[in-house]
């Protein structure tokens, strides 16, 4: 897999990447709220963070399936 460095990176660190990206969304919503945005930014940011986690995690699982079945070792 040395020919595919991004796939290798996602295969190794995908779970952590999904969690970090998912936490960035509600933290951004909290920052918006603290700087003057209205209160719905908090629940919207929380729901959006959960959606981001599910989407990135499913992409990482697809990468795992591809690397385990289709990529030569």
mmCIF file as Biopython writes it, N, C-alpha, C and O atoms, coordinates in Angstrom:
data_model
#
loop_
_atom_site.group_PDB
_atom_site.id
_atom_site.type_symbol
_atom_site.label_atom_id
_atom_site.label_alt_id
_atom_site.label_comp_id
_atom_site.label_asym_id
_atom_site.label_entity_id
_atom_site.label_seq_id
_atom_site.pdbx_PDB_ins_code
_atom_site.Cartn_x
_atom_site.Cartn_y
_atom_site.Cartn_z
_atom_site.occupancy
_atom_site.B_iso_or_equiv
_atom_site.auth_seq_id
_atom_site.auth_asym_id
_atom_site.pdbx_PDB_model_num
ATOM 1   N N  . UNK A ? 1  ? 0.808   -1.195 0.000  1.0 0.0 1  A 1 
ATOM 2   C CA . UNK A ? 1  ? 0.000   0.000  0.000  1.0 0.0 1  A 1 
ATOM 3   C C  . UNK A ? 1  ? 0.855   1.264  0.000  1.0 0.0 1  A 1 
ATOM 4   O O  . UNK A ? 1  ? 0.329   2.362  0.182  1.0 0.0 1  A 1 
ATOM 5   N N  . UNK A ? 2  ? 2.122   1.128  -0.195 1.0 0.0 2  A 1 
ATOM 6   C CA . UNK A ? 2  ? 2.982   2.307  -0.207 1.0 0.0 2  A 1 
ATOM 7   C C  . UNK A ? 2  ? 2.733   3.201  -1.413 1.0 0.0 2  A 1 
ATOM 8   O O  . UNK A ? 2  ? 3.163   4.354  -1.422 1.0 0.0 2  A 1 
ATOM 9   N N  . UNK A ? 3  ? 2.051   2.693  -2.423 1.0 0.0 3  A 1 
ATOM 10  C CA . UNK A ? 3  ? 1.710   3.515  -3.586 1.0 0.0 3  A 1 
ATOM 11  C C  . UNK A ? 3  ? 0.505   4.416  -3.326 1.0 0.0 3  A 1 
ATOM 12  O O  . UNK A ? 3  ? 0.242   5.335  -4.102 1.0 0.0 3  A 1 
ATOM 13  N N  . UNK A ? 4  ? -0.222  4.162  -2.252 1.0 0.0 4  A 1 
ATOM 14  C CA . UNK A ? 4  ? -1.446  4.897  -1.937 1.0 0.0 4  A 1 
ATOM 15  C C  . UNK A ? 4  ? -1.348  5.463  -0.521 1.0 0.0 4  A 1 
ATOM 16  O O  . UNK A ? 4  ? -1.929  4.894  0.403  1.0 0.0 4  A 1 
ATOM 17  N N  . UNK A ? 5  ? -0.634  6.561  -0.329 1.0 0.0 5  A 1 
ATOM 18  C CA . UNK A ? 5  ? -0.393  7.054  1.032  1.0 0.0 5  A 1 
ATOM 19  C C  . UNK A ? 5  ? -1.651  7.569  1.736  1.0 0.0 5  A 1 
ATOM 20  O O  . UNK A ? 5  ? -1.769  7.416  2.952  1.0 0.0 5  A 1 
ATOM 21  N N  . UNK A ? 6  ? -2.578  8.166  1.019  1.0 0.0 6  A 1 
ATOM 22  C CA . UNK A ? 6  ? -3.784  8.689  1.662  1.0 0.0 6  A 1 
ATOM 23  C C  . UNK A ? 6  ? -4.683  7.544  2.117  1.0 0.0 6  A 1 
ATOM 24  O O  . UNK A ? 6  ? -5.251  7.600  3.208  1.0 0.0 6  A 1 
ATOM 25  N N  . UNK A ? 7  ? -4.816  6.516  1.300  1.0 0.0 7  A 1 
ATOM 26  C CA . UNK A ? 7  ? -5.600  5.352  1.705  1.0 0.0 7  A 1 
ATOM 27  C C  . UNK A ? 7  ? -4.950  4.678  2.905  1.0 0.0 7  A 1 
ATOM 28  O O  . UNK A ? 7  ? -5.644  4.234  3.819  1.0 0.0 7  A 1 
ATOM 29  N N  . UNK A ? 8  ? -3.632  4.601  2.908  1.0 0.0 8  A 1 
ATOM 30  C CA . UNK A ? 8  ? -2.915  4.036  4.044  1.0 0.0 8  A 1 
ATOM 31  C C  . UNK A ? 8  ? -3.163  4.869  5.302  1.0 0.0 8  A 1 
ATOM 32  O O  . UNK A ? 8  ? -3.383  4.313  6.378  1.0 0.0 8  A 1 
ATOM 33  N N  . UNK A ? 9  ? -3.129  6.188  5.175  1.0 0.0 9  A 1 
ATOM 34  C CA . UNK A ? 9  ? -3.379  7.071  6.311  1.0 0.0 9  A 1 
ATOM 35  C C  . UNK A ? 9  ? -4.792  6.884  6.848  1.0 0.0 9  A 1 
ATOM 36  O O  . UNK A ? 9  ? -4.985  6.782  8.060  1.0 0.0 9  A 1 
ATOM 37  N N  . UNK A ? 10 ? -5.779  6.838  5.960  1.0 0.0 10 A 1 
ATOM 38  C CA . UNK A ? 10 ? -7.161  6.639  6.394  1.0 0.0 10 A 1 
ATOM 39  C C  . UNK A ? 10 ? -7.371  5.256  6.992  1.0 0.0 10 A 1 
ATOM 40  O O  . UNK A ? 10 ? -8.156  5.097  7.927  1.0 0.0 10 A 1 
ATOM 41  N N  . UNK A ? 11 ? -6.680  4.263  6.463  1.0 0.0 11 A 1 
ATOM 42  C CA . UNK A ? 11 ? -6.804  2.912  6.998  1.0 0.0 11 A 1 
ATOM 43  C C  . UNK A ? 11 ? -6.254  2.841  8.422  1.0 0.0 11 A 1 
ATOM 44  O O  . UNK A ? 11 ? -6.830  2.170  9.279  1.0 0.0 11 A 1 
ATOM 45  N N  . UNK A ? 12 ? -5.158  3.522  8.671  1.0 0.0 12 A 1 
ATOM 46  C CA . UNK A ? 12 ? -4.526  3.465  9.994  1.0 0.0 12 A 1 
ATOM 47  C C  . UNK A ? 12 ? -5.179  4.385  11.013 1.0 0.0 12 A 1 
ATOM 48  O O  . UNK A ? 12 ? -5.353  3.997  12.168 1.0 0.0 12 A 1 
ATOM 49  N N  . UNK A ? 13 ? -5.543  5.593  10.609 1.0 0.0 13 A 1 
ATOM 50  C CA . UNK A ? 13 ? -5.982  6.608  11.566 1.0 0.0 13 A 1 
ATOM 51  C C  . UNK A ? 13 ? -7.407  7.096  11.314 1.0 0.0 13 A 1 
ATOM 52  O O  . UNK A ? 13 ? -7.770  8.183  11.763 1.0 0.0 13 A 1 
ATOM 53  N N  . UNK A ? 14 ? -8.197  6.332  10.622 1.0 0.0 14 A 1 
ATOM 54  C CA . UNK A ? 14 ? -9.533  6.779  10.247 1.0 0.0 14 A 1 
ATOM 55  C C  . UNK A ? 14 ? -10.477 6.980  11.411 1.0 0.0 14 A 1 
ATOM 56  O O  . UNK A ? 14 ? -11.270 7.922  11.399 1.0 0.0 14 A 1 
ATOM 57  N N  . UNK A ? 15 ? -10.416 6.119  12.418 1.0 0.0 15 A 1 
ATOM 58  C CA . UNK A ? 15 ? -11.315 6.255  13.567 1.0 0.0 15 A 1 
ATOM 59  C C  . UNK A ? 15 ? -11.040 7.543  14.330 1.0 0.0 15 A 1 
ATOM 60  O O  . UNK A ? 15 ? -11.965 8.251  14.729 1.0 0.0 15 A 1 
ATOM 61  N N  . UNK A ? 16 ? -9.769  7.836  14.526 1.0 0.0 16 A 1 
ATOM 62  C CA . UNK A ? 16 ? -9.404  9.065  15.236 1.0 0.0 16 A 1 
ATOM 63  C C  . UNK A ? 16 ? -9.784  10.291 14.404 1.0 0.0 16 A 1 
ATOM 64  O O  . UNK A ? 16 ? -10.284 11.282 14.936 1.0 0.0 16 A 1 
ATOM 65  N N  . UNK A ? 17 ? -9.543  10.215 13.109 1.0 0.0 17 A 1 
ATOM 66  C CA . UNK A ? 17 ? -9.886  11.324 12.219 1.0 0.0 17 A 1 
ATOM 67  C C  . UNK A ? 17 ? -11.385 11.605 12.239 1.0 0.0 17 A 1 
ATOM 68  O O  . UNK A ? 17 ? -11.799 12.765 12.253 1.0 0.0 17 A 1 
ATOM 69  N N  . UNK A ? 18 ? -12.198 10.558 12.242 1.0 0.0 18 A 1 
ATOM 70  C CA . UNK A ? 18 ? -13.647 10.741 12.284 1.0 0.0 18 A 1 
ATOM 71  C C  . UNK A ? 18 ? -14.072 11.425 13.577 1.0 0.0 18 A 1 
ATOM 72  O O  . UNK A ? 18 ? -14.925 12.311 13.563 1.0 0.0 18 A 1 
ATOM 73  N N  . UNK A ? 19 ? -13.479 11.016 14.690 1.0 0.0 19 A 1 
ATOM 74  C CA . UNK A ? 19 ? -13.833 11.624 15.970 1.0 0.0 19 A 1 
ATOM 75  C C  . UNK A ? 19 ? -13.402 13.086 16.038 1.0 0.0 19 A 1 
ATOM 76  O O  . UNK A ? 19 ? -14.148 13.935 16.524 1.0 0.0 19 A 1 
ATOM 77  N N  . UNK A ? 20 ? -12.209 13.376 15.554 1.0 0.0 20 A 1 
ATOM 78  C CA . UNK A ? 20 ? -11.713 14.760 15.596 1.0 0.0 20 A 1 
ATOM 79  C C  . UNK A ? 20 ? -12.560 15.666 14.706 1.0 0.0 20 A 1 
ATOM 80  O O  . UNK A ? 20 ? -12.925 16.770 15.110 1.0 0.0 20 A 1 
ATOM 81  N N  . UNK A ? 21 ? -12.869 15.207 13.508 1.0 0.0 21 A 1 
ATOM 82  C CA . UNK A ? 21 ? -13.700 16.018 12.611 1.0 0.0 21 A 1 
ATOM 83  C C  . UNK A ? 21 ? -15.104 16.219 13.178 1.0 0.0 21 A 1 
ATOM 84  O O  . UNK A ? 21 ? -15.688 17.293 13.036 1.0 0.0 21 A 1 
ATOM 85  N N  . UNK A ? 22 ? -15.643 15.179 13.819 1.0 0.0 22 A 1 
ATOM 86  C CA . UNK A ? 22 ? -16.975 15.295 14.397 1.0 0.0 22 A 1 
ATOM 87  C C  . UNK A ? 22 ? -16.984 16.252 15.585 1.0 0.0 22 A 1 
ATOM 88  O O  . UNK A ? 22 ? -17.984 16.933 15.812 1.0 0.0 22 A 1 
ATOM 89  N N  . UNK A ? 23 ? -15.906 16.319 16.337 1.0 0.0 23 A 1 
ATOM 90  C CA . UNK A ? 23 ? -15.846 17.244 17.466 1.0 0.0 23 A 1 
ATOM 91  C C  . UNK A ? 23 ? -15.639 18.691 17.027 1.0 0.0 23 A 1 
ATOM 92  O O  . UNK A ? 23 ? -16.007 19.615 17.752 1.0 0.0 23 A 1 
ATOM 93  N N  . UNK A ? 24 ? -15.067 18.892 15.872 1.0 0.0 24 A 1 
ATOM 94  C CA . UNK A ? 24 ? -14.841 20.259 15.377 1.0 0.0 24 A 1 
ATOM 95  C C  . UNK A ? 24 ? -16.155 20.987 15.111 1.0 0.0 24 A 1 
ATOM 96  O O  . UNK A ? 24 ? -16.237 22.200 15.302 1.0 0.0 24 A 1 
ATOM 97  N N  . UNK A ? 25 ? -17.165 20.275 14.681 1.0 0.0 25 A 1 
ATOM 98  C CA . UNK A ? 25 ? -18.432 20.924 14.324 1.0 0.0 25 A 1 
ATOM 99  C C  . UNK A ? 25 ? -19.141 21.492 15.557 1.0 0.0 25 A 1 
ATOM 100 O O  . UNK A ? 25 ? -19.495 22.671 15.538 1.0 0.0 25 A 1 
ATOM 101 N N  . UNK A ? 26 ? -19.372 20.714 16.636 1.0 0.0 26 A 1 
ATOM 102 C CA . UNK A ? 26 ? -20.020 21.322 17.799 1.0 0.0 26 A 1 
ATOM 103 C C  . UNK A ? 26 ? -19.146 22.368 18.497 1.0 0.0 26 A 1 
ATOM 104 O O  . UNK A ? 26 ? -19.664 23.320 19.081 1.0 0.0 26 A 1 
ATOM 105 N N  . UNK A ? 27 ? -17.826 22.191 18.438 1.0 0.0 27 A 1 
ATOM 106 C CA . UNK A ? 27 ? -16.962 23.220 19.014 1.0 0.0 27 A 1 
ATOM 107 C C  . UNK A ? 27 ? -17.070 24.521 18.223 1.0 0.0 27 A 1 
ATOM 108 O O  . UNK A ? 27 ? -17.051 25.606 18.804 1.0 0.0 27 A 1 
ATOM 109 N N  . UNK A ? 28 ? -17.180 24.416 16.919 1.0 0.0 28 A 1 
ATOM 110 C CA . UNK A ? 28 ? -17.410 25.605 16.099 1.0 0.0 28 A 1 
ATOM 111 C C  . UNK A ? 28 ? -18.754 26.252 16.405 1.0 0.0 28 A 1 
ATOM 112 O O  . UNK A ? 28 ? -18.866 27.477 16.434 1.0 0.0 28 A 1 
ATOM 113 N N  . UNK A ? 29 ? -19.772 25.427 16.634 1.0 0.0 29 A 1 
ATOM 114 C CA . UNK A ? 29 ? -21.085 25.964 16.997 1.0 0.0 29 A 1 
ATOM 115 C C  . UNK A ? 29 ? -21.029 26.646 18.362 1.0 0.0 29 A 1 
ATOM 116 O O  . UNK A ? 29 ? -21.663 27.681 18.569 1.0 0.0 29 A 1 
ATOM 117 N N  . UNK A ? 30 ? -20.276 26.069 19.286 1.0 0.0 30 A 1 
ATOM 118 C CA . UNK A ? 30 ? -20.109 26.697 20.596 1.0 0.0 30 A 1 
ATOM 119 C C  . UNK A ? 30 ? -19.390 28.038 20.467 1.0 0.0 30 A 1 
ATOM 120 O O  . UNK A ? 30 ? -19.749 29.011 21.129 1.0 0.0 30 A 1 
ATOM 121 N N  . UNK A ? 31 ? -18.388 28.077 19.619 1.0 0.0 31 A 1 
ATOM 122 C CA . UNK A ? 31 ? -17.673 29.329 19.380 1.0 0.0 31 A 1 
ATOM 123 C C  . UNK A ? 31 ? -18.604 30.378 18.769 1.0 0.0 31 A 1 
ATOM 124 O O  . UNK A ? 31 ? -18.563 31.547 19.151 1.0 0.0 31 A 1 
ATOM 125 N N  . UNK A ? 32 ? -19.431 29.961 17.832 1.0 0.0 32 A 1 
ATOM 126 C CA . UNK A ? 32 ? -20.413 30.889 17.258 1.0 0.0 32 A 1 
ATOM 127 C C  . UNK A ? 32 ? -21.369 31.408 18.323 1.0 0.0 32 A 1 
ATOM 128 O O  . UNK A ? 32 ? -21.688 32.596 18.354 1.0 0.0 32 A 1 
ATOM 129 N N  . UNK A ? 33 ? -21.825 30.515 19.193 1.0 0.0 33 A 1 
ATOM 130 C CA . UNK A ? 33 ? -22.745 30.914 20.255 1.0 0.0 33 A 1 
ATOM 131 C C  . UNK A ? 33 ? -22.087 31.899 21.211 1.0 0.0 33 A 1 
ATOM 132 O O  . UNK A ? 33 ? -22.707 32.879 21.623 1.0 0.0 33 A 1 
ATOM 133 N N  . UNK A ? 34 ? -20.836 31.640 21.562 1.0 0.0 34 A 1 
ATOM 134 C CA . UNK A ? 34 ? -20.137 32.524 22.494 1.0 0.0 34 A 1 
ATOM 135 C C  . UNK A ? 34 ? -19.822 33.884 21.882 1.0 0.0 34 A 1 
ATOM 136 O O  . UNK A ? 34 ? -19.646 34.864 22.606 1.0 0.0 34 A 1 
ATOM 137 N N  . UNK A ? 35 ? -19.752 33.948 20.568 1.0 0.0 35 A 1 
ATOM 138 C CA . UNK A ? 35 ? -19.470 35.231 19.918 1.0 0.0 35 A 1 
ATOM 139 C C  . UNK A ? 35 ? -20.735 35.967 19.491 1.0 0.0 35 A 1 
ATOM 140 O O  . UNK A ? 35 ? -20.653 36.997 18.821 1.0 0.0 35 A 1 
ATOM 141 N N  . UNK A ? 36 ? -21.895 35.457 19.868 1.0 0.0 36 A 1 
ATOM 142 C CA . UNK A ? 36 ? -23.112 36.222 19.636 1.0 0.0 36 A 1 
ATOM 143 C C  . UNK A ? 36 ? -24.171 35.569 18.784 1.0 0.0 36 A 1 
ATOM 144 O O  . UNK A ? 36 ? -25.208 36.188 18.546 1.0 0.0 36 A 1 
ATOM 145 N N  . UNK A ? 37 ? -23.972 34.367 18.317 1.0 0.0 37 A 1 
ATOM 146 C CA . UNK A ? 37 ? -25.009 33.701 17.525 1.0 0.0 37 A 1 
ATOM 147 C C  . UNK A ? 37 ? -26.156 33.281 18.448 1.0 0.0 37 A 1 
ATOM 148 O O  . UNK A ? 37 ? -25.982 33.205 19.664 1.0 0.0 37 A 1 
ATOM 149 N N  . UNK A ? 38 ? -27.293 33.017 17.881 1.0 0.0 38 A 1 
ATOM 150 C CA . UNK A ? 38 ? -28.444 32.637 18.696 1.0 0.0 38 A 1 
ATOM 151 C C  . UNK A ? 38 ? -28.295 31.209 19.216 1.0 0.0 38 A 1 
ATOM 152 O O  . UNK A ? 38 ? -27.451 30.449 18.741 1.0 0.0 38 A 1 
ATOM 153 N N  . UNK A ? 39 ? -29.119 30.857 20.190 1.0 0.0 39 A 1 
ATOM 154 C CA . UNK A ? 39 ? -28.985 29.577 20.882 1.0 0.0 39 A 1 
ATOM 155 C C  . UNK A ? 39 ? -29.202 28.354 20.001 1.0 0.0 39 A 1 
ATOM 156 O O  . UNK A ? 39 ? -28.634 27.311 20.325 1.0 0.0 39 A 1 
ATOM 157 N N  . UNK A ? 40 ? -29.981 28.387 18.904 1.0 0.0 40 A 1 
ATOM 158 C CA . UNK A ? 40 ? -30.126 27.173 18.090 1.0 0.0 40 A 1 
ATOM 159 C C  . UNK A ? 40 ? -28.831 26.681 17.458 1.0 0.0 40 A 1 
ATOM 160 O O  . UNK A ? 40 ? -28.781 25.564 16.943 1.0 0.0 40 A 1 
ATOM 161 N N  . UNK A ? 41 ? -27.791 27.495 17.490 1.0 0.0 41 A 1 
ATOM 162 C CA . UNK A ? 41 ? -26.508 27.040 16.942 1.0 0.0 41 A 1 
ATOM 163 C C  . UNK A ? 41 ? -25.981 25.830 17.704 1.0 0.0 41 A 1 
ATOM 164 O O  . UNK A ? 41 ? -25.317 24.972 17.121 1.0 0.0 41 A 1 
ATOM 165 N N  . UNK A ? 42 ? -26.270 25.752 19.006 1.0 0.0 42 A 1 
ATOM 166 C CA . UNK A ? 42 ? -25.745 24.637 19.806 1.0 0.0 42 A 1 
ATOM 167 C C  . UNK A ? 42 ? -26.373 23.292 19.436 1.0 0.0 42 A 1 
ATOM 168 O O  . UNK A ? 42 ? -25.632 22.353 19.148 1.0 0.0 42 A 1 
ATOM 169 N N  . UNK A ? 43 ? -27.708 23.153 19.430 1.0 0.0 43 A 1 
ATOM 170 C CA . UNK A ? 43 ? -28.248 21.844 19.031 1.0 0.0 43 A 1 
ATOM 171 C C  . UNK A ? 43 ? -28.010 21.513 17.560 1.0 0.0 43 A 1 
ATOM 172 O O  . UNK A ? 43 ? -27.818 20.350 17.205 1.0 0.0 43 A 1 
ATOM 173 N N  . UNK A ? 44 ? -28.023 22.528 16.714 1.0 0.0 44 A 1 
ATOM 174 C CA . UNK A ? 44 ? -27.748 22.274 15.297 1.0 0.0 44 A 1 
ATOM 175 C C  . UNK A ? 44 ? -26.317 21.791 15.123 1.0 0.0 44 A 1 
ATOM 176 O O  . UNK A ? 44 ? -26.060 20.872 14.345 1.0 0.0 44 A 1 
ATOM 177 N N  . UNK A ? 45 ? -25.385 22.403 15.839 1.0 0.0 45 A 1 
ATOM 178 C CA . UNK A ? 45 ? -23.991 21.976 15.778 1.0 0.0 45 A 1 
ATOM 179 C C  . UNK A ? 45 ? -23.790 20.572 16.307 1.0 0.0 45 A 1 
ATOM 180 O O  . UNK A ? 45 ? -22.977 19.815 15.777 1.0 0.0 45 A 1 
ATOM 181 N N  . UNK A ? 46 ? -24.530 20.219 17.356 1.0 0.0 46 A 1 
ATOM 182 C CA . UNK A ? 46 ? -24.423 18.874 17.916 1.0 0.0 46 A 1 
ATOM 183 C C  . UNK A ? 46 ? -24.938 17.824 16.937 1.0 0.0 46 A 1 
ATOM 184 O O  . UNK A ? 46 ? -24.297 16.794 16.727 1.0 0.0 46 A 1 
ATOM 185 N N  . UNK A ? 47 ? -26.083 18.088 16.345 1.0 0.0 47 A 1 
ATOM 186 C CA . UNK A ? 47 ? -26.645 17.147 15.365 1.0 0.0 47 A 1 
ATOM 187 C C  . UNK A ? 47 ? -25.743 17.061 14.135 1.0 0.0 47 A 1 
ATOM 188 O O  . UNK A ? 47 ? -25.510 15.973 13.609 1.0 0.0 47 A 1 
ATOM 189 N N  . UNK A ? 48 ? -25.242 18.193 13.684 1.0 0.0 48 A 1 
ATOM 190 C CA . UNK A ? 48 ? -24.349 18.188 12.521 1.0 0.0 48 A 1 
ATOM 191 C C  . UNK A ? 48 ? -23.063 17.429 12.823 1.0 0.0 48 A 1 
ATOM 192 O O  . UNK A ? 48 ? -22.530 16.748 11.946 1.0 0.0 48 A 1 
ATOM 193 N N  . UNK A ? 49 ? -22.556 17.533 14.047 1.0 0.0 49 A 1 
ATOM 194 C CA . UNK A ? 49 ? -21.366 16.777 14.434 1.0 0.0 49 A 1 
ATOM 195 C C  . UNK A ? 49 ? -21.612 15.280 14.398 1.0 0.0 49 A 1 
ATOM 196 O O  . UNK A ? 49 ? -20.751 14.514 13.966 1.0 0.0 49 A 1 
ATOM 197 N N  . UNK A ? 50 ? -22.794 14.861 14.855 1.0 0.0 50 A 1 
ATOM 198 C CA . UNK A ? 50 ? -23.132 13.437 14.803 1.0 0.0 50 A 1 
ATOM 199 C C  . UNK A ? 50 ? -23.240 12.953 13.359 1.0 0.0 50 A 1 
ATOM 200 O O  . UNK A ? 50 ? -22.798 11.850 13.037 1.0 0.0 50 A 1 
ATOM 201 N N  . UNK A ? 51 ? -23.822 13.769 12.501 1.0 0.0 51 A 1 
ATOM 202 C CA . UNK A ? 51 ? -23.942 13.401 11.085 1.0 0.0 51 A 1 
ATOM 203 C C  . UNK A ? 51 ? -22.566 13.308 10.437 1.0 0.0 51 A 1 
ATOM 204 O O  . UNK A ? 51 ? -22.305 12.388 9.663  1.0 0.0 51 A 1 
ATOM 205 N N  . UNK A ? 52 ? -21.691 14.251 10.749 1.0 0.0 52 A 1 
ATOM 206 C CA . UNK A ? 52 ? -20.331 14.213 10.207 1.0 0.0 52 A 1 
ATOM 207 C C  . UNK A ? 52 ? -19.616 12.956 10.667 1.0 0.0 52 A 1 
ATOM 208 O O  . UNK A ? 52 ? -18.908 12.326 9.881  1.0 0.0 52 A 1 
ATOM 209 N N  . UNK A ? 53 ? -19.790 12.578 11.938 1.0 0.0 53 A 1 
ATOM 210 C CA . UNK A ? 53 ? -19.136 11.371 12.444 1.0 0.0 53 A 1 
ATOM 211 C C  . UNK A ? 53 ? -19.607 10.137 11.684 1.0 0.0 53 A 1 
ATOM 212 O O  . UNK A ? 53 ? -18.793 9.307  11.279 1.0 0.0 53 A 1 
ATOM 213 N N  . UNK A ? 54 ? -20.904 10.015 11.491 1.0 0.0 54 A 1 
ATOM 214 C CA . UNK A ? 54 ? -21.443 8.843  10.793 1.0 0.0 54 A 1 
ATOM 215 C C  . UNK A ? 54 ? -20.946 8.799  9.348  1.0 0.0 54 A 1 
ATOM 216 O O  . UNK A ? 54 ? -20.573 7.734  8.854  1.0 0.0 54 A 1 
ATOM 217 N N  . UNK A ? 55 ? -20.939 9.937  8.674  1.0 0.0 55 A 1 
ATOM 218 C CA . UNK A ? 55 ? -20.492 9.959  7.278  1.0 0.0 55 A 1 
ATOM 219 C C  . UNK A ? 55 ? -19.004 9.631  7.147  1.0 0.0 55 A 1 
ATOM 220 O O  . UNK A ? 55 ? -18.621 8.832  6.293  1.0 0.0 55 A 1 
ATOM 221 N N  . UNK A ? 56 ? -18.172 10.235 7.979  1.0 0.0 56 A 1 
ATOM 222 C CA . UNK A ? 56 ? -16.730 9.972  7.890  1.0 0.0 56 A 1 
ATOM 223 C C  . UNK A ? 56 ? -16.431 8.545  8.312  1.0 0.0 56 A 1 
ATOM 224 O O  . UNK A ? 56 ? -15.582 7.888  7.710  1.0 0.0 56 A 1 
ATOM 225 N N  . UNK A ? 57 ? -17.116 8.055  9.342  1.0 0.0 57 A 1 
ATOM 226 C CA . UNK A ? 57 ? -16.879 6.684  9.804  1.0 0.0 57 A 1 
ATOM 227 C C  . UNK A ? 57 ? -17.288 5.673  8.736  1.0 0.0 57 A 1 
ATOM 228 O O  . UNK A ? 57 ? -16.613 4.658  8.564  1.0 0.0 57 A 1 
ATOM 229 N N  . UNK A ? 58 ? -18.375 5.931  8.020  1.0 0.0 58 A 1 
ATOM 230 C CA . UNK A ? 58 ? -18.775 5.008  6.952  1.0 0.0 58 A 1 
ATOM 231 C C  . UNK A ? 58 ? -17.766 5.042  5.811  1.0 0.0 58 A 1 
ATOM 232 O O  . UNK A ? 58 ? -17.484 4.010  5.202  1.0 0.0 58 A 1 
ATOM 233 N N  . UNK A ? 59 ? -17.223 6.212  5.517  1.0 0.0 59 A 1 
ATOM 234 C CA . UNK A ? 59 ? -16.184 6.311  4.488  1.0 0.0 59 A 1 
ATOM 235 C C  . UNK A ? 59 ? -14.947 5.525  4.901  1.0 0.0 59 A 1 
ATOM 236 O O  . UNK A ? 59 ? -14.338 4.846  4.075  1.0 0.0 59 A 1 
ATOM 237 N N  . UNK A ? 60 ? -14.576 5.611  6.160  1.0 0.0 60 A 1 
ATOM 238 C CA . UNK A ? 60 ? -13.414 4.867  6.658  1.0 0.0 60 A 1 
ATOM 239 C C  . UNK A ? 60 ? -13.674 3.363  6.579  1.0 0.0 60 A 1 
ATOM 240 O O  . UNK A ? 60 ? -12.771 2.596  6.246  1.0 0.0 60 A 1 
ATOM 241 N N  . UNK A ? 61 ? -14.889 2.941  6.881  1.0 0.0 61 A 1 
ATOM 242 C CA . UNK A ? 61 ? -15.212 1.519  6.767  1.0 0.0 61 A 1 
ATOM 243 C C  . UNK A ? 61 ? -15.138 1.057  5.311  1.0 0.0 61 A 1 
ATOM 244 O O  . UNK A ? 61 ? -14.705 -0.063 5.041  1.0 0.0 61 A 1 
ATOM 245 N N  . UNK A ? 62 ? -15.552 1.899  4.382  1.0 0.0 62 A 1 
ATOM 246 C CA . UNK A ? 62 ? -15.403 1.555  2.961  1.0 0.0 62 A 1 
ATOM 247 C C  . UNK A ? 62 ? -13.934 1.428  2.580  1.0 0.0 62 A 1 
ATOM 248 O O  . UNK A ? 62 ? -13.570 0.542  1.806  1.0 0.0 62 A 1 
ATOM 249 N N  . UNK A ? 63 ? -13.094 2.295  3.109  1.0 0.0 63 A 1 
ATOM 250 C CA . UNK A ? 63 ? -11.654 2.199  2.866  1.0 0.0 63 A 1 
ATOM 251 C C  . UNK A ? 63 ? -11.119 0.881  3.410  1.0 0.0 63 A 1 
ATOM 252 O O  . UNK A ? 63 ? -10.289 0.240  2.766  1.0 0.0 63 A 1 
ATOM 253 N N  . UNK A ? 64 ? -11.583 0.468  4.590  1.0 0.0 64 A 1 
ATOM 254 C CA . UNK A ? 64 ? -11.151 -0.815 5.155  1.0 0.0 64 A 1 
ATOM 255 C C  . UNK A ? 64 ? -11.557 -1.976 4.252  1.0 0.0 64 A 1 
ATOM 256 O O  . UNK A ? 64 ? -10.765 -2.888 4.015  1.0 0.0 64 A 1 
ATOM 257 N N  . UNK A ? 65 ? -12.784 -1.941 3.751  1.0 0.0 65 A 1 
ATOM 258 C CA . UNK A ? 65 ? -13.249 -3.009 2.866  1.0 0.0 65 A 1 
ATOM 259 C C  . UNK A ? 65 ? -12.416 -3.043 1.591  1.0 0.0 65 A 1 
ATOM 260 O O  . UNK A ? 65 ? -12.021 -4.115 1.133  1.0 0.0 65 A 1 
ATOM 261 N N  . UNK A ? 66 ? -12.152 -1.884 1.023  1.0 0.0 66 A 1 
ATOM 262 C CA . UNK A ? 66 ? -11.354 -1.826 -0.204 1.0 0.0 66 A 1 
ATOM 263 C C  . UNK A ? 66 ? -9.954  -2.359 0.034  1.0 0.0 66 A 1 
ATOM 264 O O  . UNK A ? 66 ? -9.447  -3.148 -0.762 1.0 0.0 66 A 1 
ATOM 265 N N  . UNK A ? 67 ? -9.325  -1.938 1.118  1.0 0.0 67 A 1 
ATOM 266 C CA . UNK A ? 67 ? -7.944  -2.363 1.357  1.0 0.0 67 A 1 
ATOM 267 C C  . UNK A ? 67 ? -7.850  -3.843 1.691  1.0 0.0 67 A 1 
ATOM 268 O O  . UNK A ? 67 ? -6.852  -4.484 1.362  1.0 0.0 67 A 1 
ATOM 269 N N  . UNK A ? 68 ? -8.866  -4.396 2.336  1.0 0.0 68 A 1 
ATOM 270 C CA . UNK A ? 68 ? -8.810  -5.809 2.699  1.0 0.0 68 A 1 
ATOM 271 C C  . UNK A ? 68 ? -9.161  -6.731 1.543  1.0 0.0 68 A 1 
ATOM 272 O O  . UNK A ? 68 ? -8.700  -7.872 1.504  1.0 0.0 68 A 1 
ATOM 273 N N  . UNK A ? 69 ? -9.965  -6.260 0.604  1.0 0.0 69 A 1 
ATOM 274 C CA . UNK A ? 69 ? -10.406 -7.161 -0.467 1.0 0.0 69 A 1 
ATOM 275 C C  . UNK A ? 69 ? -9.757  -6.889 -1.820 1.0 0.0 69 A 1 
ATOM 276 O O  . UNK A ? 69 ? -9.472  -7.830 -2.561 1.0 0.0 69 A 1 
ATOM 277 N N  . UNK A ? 70 ? -9.522  -5.650 -2.149 1.0 0.0 70 A 1 
ATOM 278 C CA . UNK A ? 70 ? -9.090  -5.331 -3.503 1.0 0.0 70 A 1 
ATOM 279 C C  . UNK A ? 70 ? -7.620  -4.966 -3.644 1.0 0.0 70 A 1 
ATOM 280 O O  . UNK A ? 70 ? -7.053  -5.104 -4.728 1.0 0.0 70 A 1 
ATOM 281 N N  . UNK A ? 71 ? -6.999  -4.507 -2.575 1.0 0.0 71 A 1 
ATOM 282 C CA . UNK A ? 71 ? -5.619  -4.033 -2.679 1.0 0.0 71 A 1 
ATOM 283 C C  . UNK A ? 71 ? -4.647  -5.202 -2.509 1.0 0.0 71 A 1 
ATOM 284 O O  . UNK A ? 71 ? -4.834  -6.042 -1.629 1.0 0.0 71 A 1 
ATOM 285 N N  . UNK A ? 72 ? -3.629  -5.256 -3.334 1.0 0.0 72 A 1 
ATOM 286 C CA . UNK A ? 72 ? -2.618  -6.312 -3.152 1.0 0.0 72 A 1 
ATOM 287 C C  . UNK A ? 72 ? -1.781  -6.040 -1.906 1.0 0.0 72 A 1 
ATOM 288 O O  . UNK A ? 72 ? -1.558  -4.892 -1.519 1.0 0.0 72 A 1 
ATOM 289 N N  . UNK A ? 73 ? -1.330  -7.118 -1.296 1.0 0.0 73 A 1 
ATOM 290 C CA . UNK A ? 73 ? -0.518  -6.960 -0.074 1.0 0.0 73 A 1 
ATOM 291 C C  . UNK A ? 73 ? 0.924   -7.175 -0.360 1.0 0.0 73 A 1 
ATOM 292 O O  . UNK A ? 73 ? 1.753   -7.082 0.545  1.0 0.0 73 A 1 
#
